[in-house]
Amino acid sequence: MPRLPPLSSMEAFLEVARHGTVKAAAIELGLSMPALSRRIQTLEHAVGRPLFNRHHHGLSLTETGRALDAQLSPLLDELRAVIGQAGSPDASLRLHLNVLPLFAQQRLFPRLPELRRQHPELHIDIDTMSHGEARLGEGIDAAIALARSIDPMLYAARLDQDKVFPIASRTLTDGDRTITVPEQMQRMTVLLHREMPETFSEWKKAIGMPYLEPAGIDYFDSGPLMLEAAAQGIGVAFMHGHHFDDAHDPRLVRLFDFDVDSPYSYWFVCRPRALRQPAVKLFHDWLLAARI
């Protein structure tokens, strides 16, 4: 019986066929371009025919390549499912998820009991470091990222579109020196999240005051700490409307009544091939259906 070519060469072929370029497929697989090209050559040698037409604008499948792509892709998906079923249920349905603390606290964790009831076999390891989408494939299966946009090489599903709220201590709206107009921000410190550094600049442009400069700007990498700092009167936090609404903190108030769209959104993000993993696919489908 003739020996099969390496599985890695088949995976490389399918990724190049899907992306249309060696560079994009190499990024997806975490390989150098020469290493990926060698895997393709190995498969072409085993087949005995070219699988790609090579030209200046990239690659296109030959007739043989198209036939192989159509037949090989479902076979490898079936093989992955077989391997997953052969492992322990816990190992095959364990998700390594990166999520920012405030999203987890306000929006994800209140709904996780529902997910656990529906899928008790799914276990989730939580990572809360910033910029999780940059570490996908390095111990992180998927991330819930806060960003203006997502690298087009990644799979991304937008979870929301929110407003920008200036959030402050209630004490700033009581007493003799209440904050009633944006010009008074010139004597205040603005609090910004490192994942949303342009929130204040976009807000002041939207209200027609691009010249507005606060007394200072402090940066945080924790949403819960930003809300606490605002509640303590340390500064005015520029955050999303649901951050304020979901806090249910009587110490906090929204300043002003401007309706400003946020340039940032929460996204579910993973590498495209990660959606083939049962745990990632299950969580992805639940998350979007639950409209969290």
HUUR-V554468 format. One record per backbone hydrogen bond with DSSP energy under -1.0 kcal/mol. CO is the residue of the C=O (numbers start at 1). NH is the residue of the N-H. Records with the same first field share a line. If there is no record, write none. Layout:
BEGIN
CO=NH / NH
END
This chain:
BEGIN
6=10
7=11
8=12
9=13
10=14
11=15
12=16
13=17
14=18
15=19
16=20
20=59
21=25
22=26
23=27
24=28
25=29
26=30 / 31
32=36
33=37
34=38
35=39
36=40
37=41
38=42
39=43
40=44
41=45
42=46
43=47
44=48
51=62
53=60
55=58
58=55
60=53
62=66
63=67
64=68
65=69
66=70
67=71
68=72
69=73
72=76
73=77
74=78
75=79
76=80
77=81
78=82
79=83
80=84
81=85
82=86
83=87
88=92
89=93
93=123
95=125
96=141 / 142
97=127
98=144
100=104
101=105
102=106
103=107 / 108
104=109
108=111
111=115
112=116
113=117
114=118
115=119
119=122
123=95
125=97
127=99
131=134
132=135
135=138
140=137
142=98
143=269
145=267
147=265
151=154
155=270
157=268
162=262
163=241
165=239
166=255
167=237
168=253
169=172
170=173
172=179
181=184
182=185
183=186
184=187
185=188
188=215
189=236
190=218
191=238
192=220
193=196
196=199
198=202
199=203
200=204
201=205
202=206
203=207
204=209
205=208
209=212
216=190
218=192
220=194
222=226
223=227
224=228
225=229
226=230
227=231
228=232
229=234
230=233
236=191
237=167
239=165
240=244
241=245
242=246
249=252
251=170
253=168
260=164
265=147
266=159
267=145
268=157
269=143
270=155
271=274
272=275
273=276
274=277
277=281
278=282
279=283
280=284
281=285
282=286
283=287
284=288
285=289
286=290
287=292
END
